[in-house]
Amino acid sequence: MVRERTLPPVLARMWGREPVSNRGPKPRLDLATIAAAGVEIADAEGLAGVSMSGVAARVGVTTMALYRYVGSKDELLIAMADHAVPDPPERGGLSWRDYLTVWTRANRDFLLAHPWMLALARTSPPMGPRSMRWLDRGMAALADTGLDEGERLNAATALNGYALSDTALVYGMSSGNRHLDEAGITGAADYGEVLAEVLDPEEYPALSAAVRSGVFGGAEGWTEDADFRFGLDLLLDGIEAMIARRA
């Protein structure tokens, strides 16, 4: 016997699957307005600043009235995480590789604009319509490559995961570290100089050789765009190699 699945109320509302009732007064608000208010607060104050009472005040209702639209703060965060996602880039006439380069970079850029989303991405998979549109466009770019549906899904998911991990790195390093700042370590070049002092070539031969060759030298700050592109090209090269094998 197949168990009937019921969408959580907030997801049903996000996907337009909530039963329509003609009873009672017409709702004053919609979920998009509430989610937008939450996103504004999170962008300004981080997730710690988001509360049901704060969002209620921003949209002009009581906290109890807000529960008519979202049943909990967790539901509010689910709605916010999807609302903050912009439309994916248009493909136009780009090849699959050029499009996925643009797609992954745009994915990272909107996460950097809303870094509070990093914490939510670690706790649950994307399920909202805007997030699913991104995944769909990433998979669609690989439609004529010979990869099957599972491979296309895994490829798009891997690129999305790379955008998440690079965002976490860039945001984490740009946020600063008091202990490193006090020690005068303000970027990758300083970091390399410290490693050169402490690494024992016999214990860490490969890393020590790399540091002494100057791999960190000349860097401005902690991260550079070339680092992002290097990692992205590794993934895209792997996808390209898989496509070649299928051919």
N, C-alpha and C positions, 0 to 999 in steps of 0.2 A: 504493500500500500504506500503510495507516494504521499509524503507529508506536505501539506499545504504550507507554503511560506508566506509570511506576512511582513511587508516592508515596515521598518521602523517609521513612526509617524513623520519625522522630519524628512526622511528620504522620499516617502510617498508625496509629501508636499513639494519637495524639490523637483520631482519628476512629473508633477501634475497628476498623480494617481490617487490623491486624497478624495474620498467620497464627498460629493457636493451636497450640502444640506440647505434646504429652503426655510428651515426653522430659525427663529431668533433674529437678532439684528445683524445686518451685514457687517463683516469684519472691517475695522477702521484701517488696519495695516495689512501688509503682505510680507512674506518671508524675505524677499529681496531687500526691502527697506530696513528690516531688522538686522539682516546680515551686514548690510552696508554700514550701519551704525556701529556694529561690533568691529568691523574691519578698520574704521576710522580710529576707534579707541586703541585697538591693537597696534596700529601703525604708529600712534603717538606715544603709547605707554607700554607696549608689550603685552603678552598674554596675562601678566599679573594684574594689569589694569582693567581687564575685561570682567564684568560682573553682570548678573541679570539686572540688578538695580541700576547700574550705570547705563546699560543699554536702554532700559525702560525710560530713564530720565531723558536720554537723548532723543528718543522717538516720541516722547510726550505722553506716556501712559504709566500707570502704576506697575510695580513689579508683579503683582498678582495678575494683572491684565496681560502681561507679556507671556505668562505661562499658557495662555490660550493658543499662542502661536508656536512656541517652542517649549517642550516639556521639561527641559533641564539645561544647565550650562553646557553639558556635553553635546546636546543637540544643537545648541547655539554655535559651538565651535565647528561642528560638522558643516553647518550652513555657511559660516564665515569662510572656512577653508575653500569651499567650492566657489563662493561668490568672488573671492579675490583673484581667481584664475581668469586671465584675459582670453580673448579669442586666439586660437593658434594662428601662426603666420600662414598666409596663402602660399600655395606651392607655385602657381604660375607655370612657367616652363622649365623649372629647375629639375635637374637629375635627382635621383633618389638620394645620392650622397650629399649634393649641395643643399637639398632641402633639409635633410636631417641635421646638417651642420647648423643651419639657421634655426631649426626647430629646437635643438638642444641648447643653443646659446640663448634663445628667447626664453626657454624654460628656466634656465639659470638666472636670467636677468629679472624675471618677475618674482622669483624666490628671493633674490637679493633686495628687491623693493619691499618685500613683506617677510622679513627673516623669522618672524614668529611662526610662520607656517612650517619651519623645520621641525619644531617640537611635535606638531600634529602629524606630520608625515611619518614619524617613527612609530606611531601608535596604532594606525589603521590604514588600510589601503584606500585609495581614492574611489569614491562611489557616486559622486555627484555628476550631473550632466555636463558641466563645463570641463571638469577634469577628464571625463570620458571622451569628450570631443578631441582633446589633445592626444590621447592615446590612439584614438581612431585615425587621426591624420598622420601620426607617426607610422602606424601599420600600413595605411593606404599608400604611403610613399614607396613601400616595398612590394606592392601588389604584383608587379610584372617582372619580378626578379627571379622567380622560380622557387623562392622559399615558401614553405607551407605556413598555414595560419599560426601554428604553435611557434615556429621559428620567428615569424614576423612579430608576434606578441613578445617573445623573449628579447628580441633585438630592441624593440621600442622601450621595453621595461628596463633593459640594461642602460640605455641612453638616458632615460629618466633618472635612474639611480645615480648615474654619473653627474647629472646636473645637480642633484640633491647633495652628493658628497662634496662636489667642488664649491657649492654655495656655503656649506657648513665650514669648509676650510677657509674660504675668503672672508666670510663674516666673522668667524672665530678669531682669525689673525688680525683683522682690522679693528676688532673690539678692544684690543690691547690687553696686556698682562702686566700687572703692577710690578711683579718681581723681576720680569725681564726688562721693563722700562727702567727700573731703579738700577739695574746692572748695566744699562747702556746698550742693551740688545734690542734694537728697534727695527730690525729687518733681517732678511736672509743673509746678507753679507756679514753682518755682525755675528749672526748665528754660526756661519761657517768658520769665522775666526776662532770662536770659542771651541768648536768641535776640533779644529786643528790642534788646539792646545791639549785637549783631554784624551783624544783617541790614541790608543796604542796600536801601531801598525801591525804588531804580531797578533794581537787579539782581534782586531777589526781591519784586516788587510784591504779588502775591497772598498769599504767605506772610507777608510783613512786615505787611500790613494785618490779616491774621487774628490774628497775635500781638499787635499793638497794640490790637486790639479786645477782648482779654482772654480768648481761647479757652482758655488754660491757667490762668487765674486761678481761685482758689477750690478747685482740686483738692486732695484729700488723698491723698498718695502719688503713685504713678505711674499707676495704672489704677483705673478705677471700673466698677461693674457696668453703669452706663448706657452705657459705651463698648461693652461686649460686646453689650448688647441692640440698640444702634444698628446694628452690623454684621450681627447676626443678622436684624434686620428688613429690611435691604437685600436679603439673600438670599431671605428668605421672600416679600417683595414681588415679587421677580423670578419665583419659582416661581408665585405667584398670578397674575401677569400672563400667564405661559405657559399656565396652566390656562384663563384667560379666553379666550385666543386659540384654544385647542382647542375651546372651547364655541361 
